[in-house]
Amino acid sequence: MDDLYDEFGNYIGEPEESEEEDQQPAYDGAQYLDDDEAEETGPVGQEMMEVDEDGPSNAVVLHEDKQYYPSASQVYGPDVETLVQEEDTQTLQQPIVAPVETKKFTVQEEDLPPVYFDRGFLSDLMSFPEQIRNIALVGHLHHGKTSVMDMLVAQTHDVSAYQEGKTGKARDDRLRYTDTHILEHERGVSIKSSPMSLPLESTSGKTHLLNIIDTPGHVNFADEVAASMRLADAVVLVVDVVEGVQVQTELAIKHAVLVDLPIVLLINKMDRLILELKLPPNDAYFKLKHVVEEVNTKIEEAIPGRGEKFRVSPEKGNVAFASSSMGWCFTLPSFAKMYAESYPSAQFDVREFSKRLWGDIFFNPQSRKFTRKAVEESARRSFVNFVMEPIYKLYSHTISESPEDLKQTLKDLGIQLKPSQLRANAKDLLKMVCEQFFGPASGFVDMVIEHVPNPLEGAKQKLDHFYAGPQDSKTAESMLKADADGPLVVHITKLFNTQDASGFHSFGRVMSGTARIGDTVRVLGENYSIEDEEDMVTATISDVWMAESRYNVPTSGVPAGNFVLLGGVDNSIVKSATIVAQKLPDDEDAHIFKPVTHFFESVFKVAVEPINPSELPKMLDGLRKINKSYPLITTKVEESGEHVVLGTGELYMDCVLHDLRRLYANMEIKVSDPVTRFCETVQDQSSIKCYALTPNKKNKLTFVAEPLDDGIAEDIESGKVSIKDPVRKVGKFFEENYGYDLLASRNIWAFGPEDMGPNILQNDTLPSDVDQKILRSVRDTVKQGFSWASREGPLCEEPIRNTKFRLTDIDLASEPIFRGGGQIIPTSRRACYSSFLMAGPRLMEPVYSCTMLGPANAVSALYTVLARRRGHVLADSPVPGTPLYSVKGLIPVIDSFGFETDLRIHTQGQATVSLVFDRWSLVPGDPLDKSIKLRALEPASAQATARDFVLKTRRRKGLAEDVTVGKFLEPELWRSLRESGVLDGPV
């Protein structure tokens, strides 16, 4: 018995077999296996169960090595993916295997919607450039651009489905067909430009193809307007008759006339004169006349002495009157034609009659003659008599008469309405009456056809102003003819995201050739040039569409002169691009269209970071897509590692961050408090000549910094002078405009930081002192050092502005190996910095122009709010013919955050305000004044503002707080200056 137990009392003898175990069937793991596997593993799956075949029978088997059950792959086979999860790791609402969801971020049609025209006819029209017009609808916020588009869409599309089942406020809501972004419907403003191609009939019954781009009206989205105007042949300026010309309207006028883009005017919301302001017809005429003159004044201000070419006037036929909410639009010729159709026996000349319907021309009912002067009391102004009074009467009868009386009145006018329609509410009734009385907007189509050049005529303006290549090449000739059989050239200015926001389609205008599916093309970026072909990729066009806002019509090809939406070529495009065929005729060099010039620059800055650091790659991908989607957005990484997004204003940035979170990155991000860009400048000439030695002590560069003359920076940025022009041309510009002498003007080496940067590098060395051949060999490296310095100034690593750096002396080693880029570039930068800091450095901040529109009692609130934010009012004046006041002022961008909300609170929401970048302004105070003591949580005094900004910016960027000129000066020069007392104290 003793040998059956060990010394610890554990039983080690042979186990007794129980009867119960004999009766229980052994667990057969093979029941879960296929027949083949069962044969391999034996009758009871013993191979699977045995852990160690060769080991002794009494081997210790660890708990984790025991296999009581077959694995999932053994049960289901190796090809099946299995998911094993604990029971309580997910909520009941979250499915273990989520269904496939198609994300939808835009308002789009499910299928091609029903239309009142044949789509085949539409695609045929694209081949006739004479019958095509490319226009952009531009104007201020809420002046009715999208409503005008709705009016045209309602004429061509069956939109009854949108009203089905809707009642009350939902039925009154406008269609807003071209607002496709989800935010546009939530906020009630257009954010993106939307293209549509519509076949529309003129009064003569001839159909033309109108390619229209509806643009946003908010000043923050002026970048979308600039990108759209680049593709259009003319601008349709939509102006609210009550508010008149506002900020965005003014910007669009200036931008259009400077690039020779024709303007036609559409005065919208005419019914406000009758229903809101209740102006008598005669006063309404003067209000309309004032709006027209306001537009002409702005045109003349933009190009003094040359405004006559762009002048708008109803008698010329390039002014239309409309009420887009009521669905009517007419010009004087189209109104005259209505008279001709109503009185066929009169047989008068429509064109001659329309010329007498505007201005100081009076109609005498007794003699039935037109006169220039109101001779008799009964004489009436012709516009009031023939146009305004009939409209006023139509409105007053429709609103005030009972259904029975109205039925008779309308019958006399040839308008038929059902009894149920006659009893509709006033708004719907007015709309039905006006639509029948005025008919379709054929007057608007007439105006566009007559005053907008077709693509053949408009191509010259595009090549003159935007094409970087020669105009005598075969490619340019093909573009001038809008030749559909020529080499393919497409100018891309906009990228629209796909419905699920995973990719982009490229929108542009076919300048030459025909864009077809499957074509292999070259995509030339904004930085492409014949010398530097790096910014070029080859791509294949995968899709070609006609863009119709809420839907795209696939087509086999789009010929020259039309807008086109392309798929498959967007990978390398960031903002704009030029697409050209693989091979041009005679193997010509490919040239690009210049990048889009915007109305202003991005100065509103926030830093973003992911809440979960591991999602950084996801956020970076989102930032890349944001950069493509918004034309004026800039994203960059600071030295400190923070990711910075630059935009135009608060609403703009709000939309950008919404898209980043929801559409493109689909993640939560942390956003810093908003700040602004700064610039650095000087106000004096350098007090000494500042030199710097190269690290090998064999070269010496001496610089002097001084401020530029007023206006030079603006001229460089606007492109009036380009460093790429021949030296003589650049020299002549500075001689004639700024009084530079011949030697100085011909020795301008560079503008910086880029070719259109607002700083100048000038060679001021004497040919007798410096070997010109050696100097030429280091010219490029000196320019690179200057460019680096002007991109990141010494005060707080912000760009330098309005500064001229003069190279006064240079000692160079005779051996080329000792004067390479590694020696010269950092030394050139250091010399620029030291001369800058010795020239009275100052900080510059961006300033918004602030325009408020509101009632008289809101004006004092603007004065109060502006004064609290370092702003001031420039002018205030009443808007003629209305109870509104317009107030203009200036406010620093850094103090403008929350300004609009603040003003709305102070005026109970009665005032609207527009903030648009206006200029760069000096920040008061010396940024290097160390005697200023700044206390935490206390606002800095006026003269300490610059110091405050510099220190806070340096802290944010992770830089040392002290800005010392000693860091950039040579030690011996530094010591001598300290000893002589030029630099006092520990500078």
FENKA-V219298 format. One record per helix or strand of 2 or more residues. SS is the DSSP state (A for helix, B for strand). FROM is the first residue (numbers start at 1). LEN is the number of residues. Records with the same first field share a line. If there is no record, write none. Layout:
SS->FROM-LEN, FROM-LEN
This chain:
A->2-3, 19-5, 29-4, 35-7, 46-4, 63-3, 72-5, 119-7, 129-3, 145-12, 160-4, 168-5, 182-6, 219-11, 247-12, 271-5, 281-22, 307-4, 332-11, 350-6, 382-19, 403-10, 419-4, 426-13, 442-10, 455-12, 474-7, 585-3, 613-17, 650-15, 712-6, 727-12, 742-5, 772-20, 816-4, 821-17, 856-13, 893-3, 899-8, 942-15, 965-3, 971-10
B->132-8, 194-8, 207-8, 234-7, 262-7, 319-5, 328-3, 362-3, 369-3, 380-2, 489-9, 504-9, 514-3, 520-5, 536-5, 543-5, 552-3, 557-3, 563-5, 577-5, 604-7, 634-4, 643-5, 669-3, 675-2, 678-5, 690-4, 700-8, 748-5, 759-5, 803-9, 841-15, 872-7, 884-9, 912-11
